[in-house]
Amino acid sequence: MLNSVIVVDDEASIRTAVEQWLSLSGFNVQLFARGEDCLAQLPRDFPGVILSDVRMPGLSGMQLLERLQQEDPDLPVILLTGHGDVPMAVEAMRNGAYDFLEKPFTPQHLMGSLGRALEKRRLVLENRRLHEQADLKAQLESTLLGMSQGLQQLRRQVLELAGLPVNVLIRGETGSGKERVARCLHDVGPRADKPFVALNCAAIPEALFEAELFGHESGAFTGAQGKRIGKLEYANGGTLFLDEIESMPLAQQAKLLRVIQEHKLERLGANQSIGVDLRIVAATKPDLLEEARAGRFREDLAYRLNVAELRLAPLRERREDIPLLFEHFARASAERLGRKAPLVSGAQLAQLLAHDWPGNVRELANAAERHALGLDSPTLATESDAQSLAGQMEAFEALCLRAALRQHKGEIKGVMETLQLPRRTLNEKMQRHGLVREDFLERE
């Protein structure tokens, strides 16, 4: 429940009296003698109410109201007025003030006005939160494409983890989109306006790894000309994405562990520690704990990195996402080339669904670009990796069910009519494919 109140009044006796009343009633009170100080320290989406005198030196209560309206028109401002200021206060209410209290006022009158203002503020902030969540969800749906249960769960997990100050480990096969997921964790979280720094641990020679990660001072080693900021320091305030973390040399693993524990680092050749505040998102294909048991990775670092884990399913485990992804990549490639993407035939769709896609989304994107260029491979499905006819039919059936559920926004009657299925048969098929109508309901 919201219970924060900022009191702005140049009279110390008024500030003290109001603070005593409010504190005894359980309010969190912050006092300012000047409107300028209030503005300078007011946090974004302040969860409370402003209580301000009208007549003050410097910024008056009316001027403070005007400035607050510019910052946040929905922030409740209650003005404290003398008898001669009532007409001015009434005018202020027309300009956005929530209420005014004529001095001297009783604690009961003050509490009543504050209670109503705080309830209004609670509703406004809750509405904002819901809108922000809806916007972030839409952003994720346009970035992490897919209709499968696995993709829907992944988007929910990313949305839940994005705002939490914890390190995340992403596990997935090559080409499954680990960096894209890491970028989403950054973009929909509170660090979105800070740097996102990506580093592929397998692409850096071991001799250069420490300098790349920690930076160096001039002359720290042969060839170190000038000071260089390392990836850890450059990502300060934001997110550091460490891809193929299992390839990090053991010596650097120990130093990274220390940075995570102490939030400090030292450049090569320096004696002074530098404070860093960053989130680490690491990606790996193998199980880090198995790597630790084999002596190739530090177990303590594995636990530090894996506070939360996201698993990316390979494309062969979510075949119903293949047509949507293929169409998206083909259309994007065609637009980039100034061409119209050719249609996908039924035979081509069957090949797409039958192929195992060992290169996952990266391989699919490449195939889609070739399709946009009119350079389709003679066949995508071979005898060794072709899915059975029954498997292809199951995948296509799930695709049709999802399309109908999306079309009718989870309304079962419309799905029954479109697919010409009785209710019981539709329920059985939905259950077999793990489909839940609530996932397709239109959100307000």
C-alpha positions, 0 to 999 in steps of 0.5 A: 500500500502506498504511504509516502508523503512529501511535505514542502513548507518554509515554516519549520513549525508546520513541517514538524507538526505535519510530520508528527501527525503523519508518522504516528499514522504510519506514513513515510514522510519526507520534508523540504523547506524549498520547492526547488529541493523537492523537484531535485530529489523527486524520484520518477513515478513517486509512489505518494502525494505532495503536500505543499504550502502556497506562499514560499520564498523562491519557488511558490506552491503554484509554481511547484504545481506547474513544474510537477504537472509537467513532470507527471500530470497524475501526481496528486498535489495538495496545497496548504493555503491561508485564508486569503489564498483560497481563490488562488487555490481554487484556480490551482485545482482547475489547473491540476491540483488534487485538493487544498486545505485551509490553515489551520486544518485538523489532522482528521481533515488532512488524513481524509484528503491524503487517503483519497489522494493516495488511492488515486495514486495507487490506481494510476501507478497500477494502470501504468504498470499494466500498460508497461507490462503489455508493451514489454510483452508485445515487444517480446512477441515481436522479437522472440517469434513463435507459437509453441508452448516452449516459446510462450514459456520462454517469453514469460520467463524473460519478462519475469527475470528482466527486472530482477538483479540476478545473473542468468545462464542461457543454455541452448544449442548452436544457432538457437538464439542465445544472444537474442534472448540475452538482448531481450533480457537487457532491453525489457529490463531497467538497464535498457538505457545502459550498455549491452556488451557482448563477448564470445569467449571462444573467439579470444586467444587465451593470451589476450583474454585478461586484457579484453575482459579487464582492460589495461593501463599503458605499459602494462605489458609489451605492446600495451600502448595507452589505457584500454577499457575492458568489457567488464568496465565498459558494461558498467551499469548495463549487461555483459553477455558472455557467450560460450562461457565454457571456453573461458580460461580457468585463470580468468574464471577466478578473476571474474568470480571475484568481480561478481562477489566484490563488484570491483575490478582492477585493470592490468597494470593498475593498483586501484580498484574500480567499482562496477555494477553490471548484470552478467548473462552467460550462454553455454551449450554444455552443462557447466556443472558437468564441465566443473566435474571434469575439471574444465570449469570452476564450480563456484563460478557456475553457481554464481552465473546460474542464479536463474537458467533459461533453456532454449529448445532446439528447433526440432522440438518446436516444429510448429514455429518453423513456418512463422519463423521461415516466413518472417526471415524470408520477408525480411530478406526480400524487403532488404533486397527490394524483392517480393518473397516467393510463396511457400508451396505445400511441398516446401512446407512439408520439407521445412517441417520434416528437416531436423535443423541441426543449425537451428534458427540460424540455419532456418534464417539462411534457408529463408534468405536463399528462398527469398533469392530463389535459390532453394536447395533441391531438398531440405529433407533427407532420408536420414533426417526426415520425420515420419508421415505421422509426425509431420501430420501431428506438427501440421495439425498443431499448427492449424489448431494454433492458427485457429485459436489465434484467429478467434482469440481463444473463443472455442465456438469459433475454432469449432466452426472454422475447423469443423470439429465437435467440442470433445474432439477439439478438446482432446486434440488441444490436450494432446498438443498442450494447447490452453485456450487462456494463452490465446485470449485477447488481453485488455 
